[in-house]
Amino acid sequence: MNDNEKKTVLYFPNREEYKKPLGAVRVGEPVRLNLLFSRPSNPAEVYLVLTKDGEQDVYYPMTYVTTNVNGMTEYTVTVTVTTKGLYFYHYVVNTEEKQYRIGSDEDLNALLGKGHDWQLTVYSEDYKEPEWLNGGLMYQIFVDRFNIGGERRKTKEGVVYRDDWGGCPEYRATKEGKILNNDFFGGNIKGITKKLAYLKSLGVTCIYMNPIFEARSNHKYDTGNYRKVDSDFGTVDDLKELIKKAEKKGMRIMLDGVFSHTGDDSIYFNKYGRYDSVGAYQSKDSAYAGWYSFDEFPDKYKSWWNIDILPEINEENVAYDEYINGEDGIIRYWTEMGIGGWRFDVADELPDKFLDRAVRAAKAVNPDAFMLGEVWEDASNKVSYSVRRRYLQGGQLDSVTNYPFKSDILNFCLCGDAERLNNTVNIILNNYPKRVVDNLMNLLDTHDTARLLTVLGESGETATREQRAAARVKNLEEAVKLMKIAVTLQYTLPGVPCVYYGDEVGLEGFEDPFNRRCYPWEDKNKDILRFYKKMGGIRTNERNIFAKGGYKKLLVGDGLYAFERDNGVEKLYVVANVSGKDAQFVPEKIKGEELTDLMTLKPFDGKVKNNTAVVFKRTRDVVFPVKKTKAK
């Protein structure tokens, strides 16, 4: 291949003409790889160079297939990997003149002479896929701020019970500089049960609750007793009732498991002596002493992110592991109650062996249990505490929180960078097993981040916490337009959207605790709510596509982003426009056909107004609702 010849190379792992199967592959599953490049003037030797993470390169010779009319020479190889793990690969072409390396660009397309390796994740199928979530919709609830059901508690030592539902959560520090998180508005489990019909109207199929176990704070991430529902939220019977009634409406309950730390005010640590137990803080002979690590007993101990009210757990302690994951452990206890699954808080801080046992415990009770990990980066190649994690390689997590999509969806809405978003989607599709992709938690905000509407809007001066507490979006109309685009992408990209309670009615707020305001039942933004309900209807009506459908980019650039979702039988199309001007787009293959906007169920002519997004199908594929007629 002379330097003067055109150096064209074609390879893209997310198209079956180049790689089959797509994405991660199962152990023992043959993988066919096809590489095309401009025809060399002399015969070439072509190799796939495959490397298991941290091991030596293995060269696989590729076989010449054909030369097409464009002069592109195709070589192929089929490899079968028999050990799960993380693998990386590139190609090498040897000619009489020179050796060429072919690697990956940022968008996963091939580059001649440079580029990094492609990733190949090889996994085992140790557990049944929890298909009940495929194509569904999650809804996250911060329990104290969602809804009050029945009588609520009014007095408790060290707790402030508030009667101003909707007031600003307390954010000011004490004289000692501590944020107490001790103000309660009264939301509880019965309050959720009362709103199941409302959640059903949104299309919700999975309710994810922030922690509900006994704890001193309003957020409950400082667990006091893993075996008790916090009395401010209700009782075990209240939880059982919620599980039962939710299931009747086609919804399952996911609990939040906080196992990397406990509260200092807990039955296990008992720093303040409020529990009738001998806690680790009180005695080196405590049954819980080995759970924690002390530098100087008892006041200097390892704590989560150096927050001393959250003493850190040593998850490798045998007694703790057994307490959580054993035959009579916490995981089995609550799973046997009928919950649909678990979210593992800060999964990066839980050792692989601990996660293995936790998942095994839940699946032993319920093979359909959904096991989700909180991971903020690409979970397939994540390194935490100098250890490469194996979350998605089998025998562990079913899926993870999808922060990569969140970041780039918001970036697209604010900056119009469609290429970056498409690249991120392609990287996740390439790196993750399909079963993981189908159940990704696609979030746009949570209790840990600023509210969606706040991020997309302009709030003026917010330098101090006082200013952020009082801030409200000033350009609300424009912010809502961007919000609708973000939500359209969240609902239609691969994975399962997760709505943070109150987003669907326009709740605003910066960081904790401003993002944890009460649901405004008496002051809902009805326009936003109608939009969310329509998007939920699209999710429900097109579940066969969203459940396991593929993804294909159609248009990227200049503030325009278009893609299709395809289940092999039907297709739907999505176009988002933040280009600054109206656009016209219909995929070439369906031009001339009648099209229907799924949001309005009206004909779609291909026009996409600026700062809007459209979801559409061919009219002949749309199932229109039956019009009801009054009986005469």
N, C-alpha and C positions, 0 to 999 in steps of 0.2 A: 504494500500500500504506500505509494509515493506521497511525499508531503504536498505535492501539487494536486493530487487527486482530492475529490470532495470527501471530507471525513464525516459522513453521515452515519449515525448510529441510532437504532430504534430498539428500545426495551422499556416497558412500563409494567411493573408487577401487579397493577390493579386492573389489567385487562387480560382476559383469558387467552387471547391470541399470543400472549407472551409468557404467561404463568398460569398454570392450573394445577391444583386449586388456588383460588385467590386467598390472600390473607395468611394467617397462621395455619399450620398444618398439623395433623395428628401424627403421633409416633407411628412409624411403619407405613405411612401413606405416601405413595409415589408422587413426586412433584416434577412436572414437566416445565422446562424453561426454554424459551425460544429467543434467540438473539438475531437481529438483522443489522447489517452494516454495509457500507458501499463496497462493491466487489473489488477485491484486491487484484493487482496485475499479475500476481503469482499466487500459487496455492498457499493457504494459511492453515496454521494449527490454532485451534480455538479451545480455550479451557474455561470452565467454571471453577473459581477458586472459593471454596467454602471453608469457613473456620468456626468451630465451636468457641464460644466465649472463653478467652484465656488460653486456648490451645493452639496447636500448629495448623497451618494451612493444609488443605487437602485439594489436589487438582483432579478435576473430572474432565476428560476429553469430550468435546462436543462433536456431533456428527453433522456433516453437510446435508442439507435438505434440498434446497432449490435456489435458483436465482430468478427473481421476478422481472417484470418488464421494465421496472425502474432501475434495474441493475443492483438491487439490494440482495445480498447473499444471506440466506437463513441457515443458522446452525441450531441444533437442539440437543438437549441432554435430559435424562430423567434420573433423579436421585431419590433414594429412600433413606430417611434418617430414622435410626432405631433407638435413639436416646433423646428424651425431652430436654429442652434447654433453649438457650439463646444462641443463634448462629448468625454469621455475617458473610456476605459474598460479594464478589465482583467478577469481571471477566478479563481474560488476557488473550490477545491475538498476536501470534508470532508469524511474521513474514520473513523473507530473505533479507529485507532491508532493515527491519526494526520490530521491536515489541511494543504493543499498545496496551495500555490499561483502560478498561471501561468501567466507570463507576457511576454513582447516582448524583444527580443535581438535587437542589432543595425540593423540587416538585416530584422527585422519584424517577424522572426521565433520565435516560442514559447520557453520559458525557464521555467523549473520547479523550483519553489522555489525562483525565483528572476525575474529581468527584470522590465522595466517600462511599463506603460499602452500604449495600442494601441489608435490611434486617430480615431474618427468617425465624419466627417464633415456632418452636415445635412443642406441642402440648399433648398430654394424655387425657382421655375422657374417663375420669374416675367416678364422676357423679352425673346423674341425670340433669339435663338442662331444665331450669324452672320456667317452662314455657308459658305459664299463666301470666307472666308480666309482658311477654312479647306484644308489641303494638299498643300497650296500655298507657297509663298516665299516672305519675306519682304526685303526691301533694304533701308538702312538709309543714308540720305544725309545731310551733313553739307553744306548748300547752297553756301556760299561764296567760297568754295574750290572745287566744283564739275565741273562746266563748265560755260563758258561765252557765253551768247546768245545775239547777236546784240550789240548795243551801250551800253557802261557802263558809270556810273557817274565818274567824274574826280576830282571834288572839293567839299569840305564840311568842315565847321569849325571843327577843332579838329580831323580830319580823315586823315589817310595816305593811299592814293591810290597807290598801287604797280603795276608795269608793269613786274615784274619778276615771272611770273606764275611758281610755283614749288619751289620758294625760301623758306627758313626757316621762319616760322611765328615768329614775334617778341616776345621774351620771357623775355627780360631784363626789370627790374623795373625802374621806375623813381627815381629821387633823394628822393622823398617822400616815396619810397618803394611800389608804386602801379604798378600793371600790367594793362595797359590801354585796351588791346584787341581792339585797334583802327586801325589796319592795314587790309586793304581790298584788295583781289586779283581779285574780279570782278565776281565771280560766281553768277548766278541769276536764277530766275524761268524759263525764256526763255531758258536758257542753259540746264535745265532739260528736257524741252519739246523737244529740239533738239536731245536728247539722248534716247528718248523713245524706238526706235527700238533696240538700244543697250541693254537697260534694259530688253526688251522682249526676247532678245537672251539669257539672263541669266536665264529666267524662272520667272522673278519677277511678282508678282500679287498685291503687296502693296508697295507703295513708302511712307516711313516715313521721313518727313523733320524735321530737327531741327527748332526752332522757326523762323517764317517769319514775325512776327508783328513788327511794328516800334520800334526801339530801337537804342541806341548809339553804342553798341559794335558789333563786328563781329559775336558773338555767339547768340545774341538776347535773352539771358535769363534775360535781364534787361528791360523788356517791358516798352515802352514809351507810346504806344497807342494800345489797343487791337483791335480797329476797323479799323486799317490801315495796309496794307502790307508795309513793309519797302521799301522806295524808292530805296535803293541800290539793292534790290532784284526784283523790278518791280512794277507792279500795280495789282489791283484787277482783271482787265481784263486778265492780264497774268496768274493769278491763275485760272481763269475760263477756259481759253484756255487749260491749263495743265490738269485740271480735265476732260474736255471733250475729249481731245485727248488720255489721259491715259485710260479712260474708253473704248474707241474704241479698245484699244489693250489689254483689259482684266485686267487693273490695276486700283486700287483705291488709293486715296491720304489720308494719315493720318497726321494730324497736331499735333504739340507739344504745349500743353496748360500749361503755367507757371502761376499758380494762388496762390502760397504761398508767393510771393513777386513781387514787380515791380522794375523798375529802379528809382534811385533818380532823374534822368533827364527824367521825364515823365510828361504827362498832369495831372497826379493825385498827384504827390508829388512836382514836379516843383522846385527843389532846386536851380536851376541856372537861373530861370526866362525865359527860352527859349520858353516856351509854353504860348499861349494867354489864360491862365486860372489862377484861384486862387488855387494853390496847397496846400496840407496839410502842407508843410514846411513853406508856406508863411503866413498862417493865421489859427487860431483855429476855425474860422468860415467857413473855406472851406467846400464845399460839400463833400470833400474826407477826411476830418479830422478824422472821425471815422474809416476809413480804417486802420489807423496806430496807433502805441502806442508810446508815447513820455515819457521818464523819465524826461527830462528837455527840454521844448520847446525852440527853434526848433532844436537844434543841437545834443541832445542826444535822440536817438530813437532806438527801437528794429530793428535789421536788420538780414537778413538771414545769419546764421553762423558768425555773427559779421562782415560781409562785408558791410561797410557803404554805398556803392553805390547800395545796394539791400535792401531797407527798407521792413521790414516784414509786411505782410497783416494779419489783424484780420478777418479770413474767416467767423466768426460768426456774423460779422457786417451785419445787415439786408440790408443796402443799397448796400454793396459790393456784397452780395449773389444775390441780385436782378439784379445788373448790369451784373453779369456773367451768372446767371442761370434763370433769369426771362423770361417773354414772349417776351420781346424785347432785351434779353441779348446776350452776346457774343457767348455762346454755340449754340444757335439757329441760330444766324446770319450767322455763318460760315458753320454750318451743312446744312442750307437751300441752300447754294451755291453748294452743291453736294459732299462734302468731304465724305470719307468712314469711318472716325472715328477720335478719339482723343487719344493721349498719355498724361496722367497726370503726369507732372514732380513732383518729390518727393511726391508721393501719401501719404507717411507716415505723411506728415505735413498738409494734408488737412483733416479736420474733416469728420467723416462719414456722417453727415447730409448734408454737402456741396457736397460731392461726390454723395450722393443719388440724390440731386436736379440736379446736372450737368448731370448725366446719364439720369435722367428722361427727361430733356430738350432735349437732343440729340435724345433719342429714340422716343420722341413725333414727331419729324420731320422725322426721318428715323429709323424705327424699326431694320434695318440691320446695323446701325452704330456700329462700333467696339470700345469698350471703354477699354483702356489698362492702367494699373497703373504701374509706376516705383516703384518696390519693390525689394530690394536686398536679402531678406531672404525668408524663407517659408512663403508665404502670407496667408496661411490658419490659422496659429496660431500666427501671428505677433503681438507683443505688441509694441506700440509706444507712448511715453509720458504717460506711465502707463495705457494705454487703450488697451484692446484686440480688434484688428480690425476685421471687418466682411466683408472684401472686396469680398469674394467669396461665401457668404452665400445667395445671391440672392438680386435683386434690386439694384445692384451696378456694380462692374467691370465685364467685360467679361473675362478678363485674365490679366496677369502680365508679367513683364520682368523676364526671367528665369535665374537669376544669379547662383542658386545652380548647374544647369547643367554645366554652363560655368566653374565654379571653378573646378569641378571634371573631366570634359573632359580634361582640361589643365593639371591637376594633373596626370591623366592617361597617357597622352602623355609624360610627363616629368619623371614620377616616376613609371609608370606601375601598379598603384593601381586600378585594375579593380573592386575589391570588393567594394571599397568606392564609385565608380561611380555607380555601380549596386544598392547599398543600397540607394543612393540618388534618383535614378530614381524610385525605389520602394516606397520610402517614399512620393515623390510627387504624384505618381499615387494613392497611398492610401489616401492621405490627400485632394486632389483637386477633384472637380467635373469633370467628363469626358469631358464635354463641355469646361471647362477651359483648361484642358490638351491639347485638340486638337488644341487650339489656343495660346498656350504658345509662347512668343517671345524668341526663342532659339538664344541667342547671344553669341559671343566669344570675342568681344571687342566692344567699343563704343567711343564716344567723351569724355567719362569720364575715360577711362582706356587705358593702353598701347596697341599698335597694336599687333595683333595676332602673326605675324611673329617675332616681336621683343621679345615677351614673350617666344617664343619657340626656339629662337636662342641665340647665344652668341655675345655680342657687345663690349666686352672689358671693359676698365675703364669707369665708368659712374657716378662717385661720384658727379660731379658738373653739373649744368645746361648747361654749355658750352660743357662739354663732352657728355651729353645726346643729345644736339642739333646736334652734329656732328656724333653721333654714327650710325653705320650701322652693320647689322648682318654679322659676319665674316664666320660662318659655314653655308652659305646660302643653300647649297644642302641638308644638314641634316635637317635644320630648315624647308625647304619646304616639306620634307617627313613627318615630324611631323604635319605640317600644314594641309596636305592632310588627315591625319588620323583624326585630330580634326574636320575638315569640314565634313568628311564622317559621323562622329558621330552626328554632329550638324544637318545634313540634314536627318538623318534616325531615330533618337530617336523621341519619341512622341513630338508633338509641331510643330511650324512653324519656320524654320531658318530665321534669320535676318542678312544679309550681311552688314557690315559697309563699305561704299563706299571706293573703292581703295584696299581693302583686296584682291579682286579677280585679281589684277595685281601686288601684292607684295609691297604695301605701307608699310613703317616701321615708327616707332616713339614711344617714351616713352610718359610720361604724357602730358596733355594739356600744351602748344599748339602743341607739336611735333606730337601728334596723329591726328592733324587737317591740315596736309599738303594738297596741291592741288593734284587733280587726275592727274596722269602722262599720259595724252593722247598720248604723243609722245614717251614715254619710258615705255611701258607696258611689264611686264613679261608674255610672251605669253604662256609659259608652265603652269603657275598657272591659267591664264585665260581659257585655254582649259579645264583644270580640273574643274573649276567652272561651265563652260558651260555644261560639261558632267553631273556633279552632278545635275545641274538645269534640264537637260533633263530627268534624272532618277526621279526627283521629279514630273515632268510633266507627264511622261509616267506611273508612278505608283501612281498617285494621289488617286486612289480608295483605296489603302492600307494606304497611309500616312494620308489621311483625317480623318479617325476615327479608324484606325487599332489598335489592341492591341499590347502589348509588352510582351515578354517572354525571360528570361535569358536562354541561352544554355550552356555557358562556361564562367567561371570567375576564374582568378588566373594566377600567373606567367607571367604577362605582356600580357595575352590573354583575350580578351573580345568578346563574341559572343552572339547574340540575334536574335530573329525573330520578324517580324511585320506581323500581320495576320488580315485580314478583314472578316474572316469567309468563304471566297471563295478562296482567293489566299494568299500565303505567300512569303515573301522575307527574305533573311538572310544576316546578317552583321557580319564580323569577323575583328577585329583590333588586330594587333600584334606588340607589342613593347618589346617582351621577350628577344631580343638579338640574336635570332636565328630563322631560318625558321620553320614554323609549318604546320601541316596537320590537317585540320578539315572539316568534313562534318557531319551534324546532323544524328544520327543513323537512323531516320525514312525515310531518303531519300538517304541513301547509296545505290549505285548501279544504281541510276537514272542518266540520262544526265543532267548536270547543265550548266548554262551560266552566265558568269561574265557580269553584266549589264553595267560596265564601258567600256569594250572592245567589248561586244557582241560575245566573243569567248568562247569556251568550258572552264569550270572551273573544274580542277582536284582535288580541295581541298587543294592545296598548297598555303599558305599565307606567303609571304616573310617577313622577319624582317623589321620593320618600314614601313609597308603598311597596308591598309585596303581593304577589298573586299566586294562588294554587289552583291549577286547572287540569282538566282531563278532556279527552275526546268525548263529545256529547253522547255518543252511542255507548260509552262505557259507564255513564253516570246513572246511578239508581236514584231517581227523584222520589221525594216523599209523596205518599198518596194523599190527595186533597180530601179533607173530610167534608162531607155534605150533611146538612141538617135534614133530619127526617121530616117528611111532610105530614 
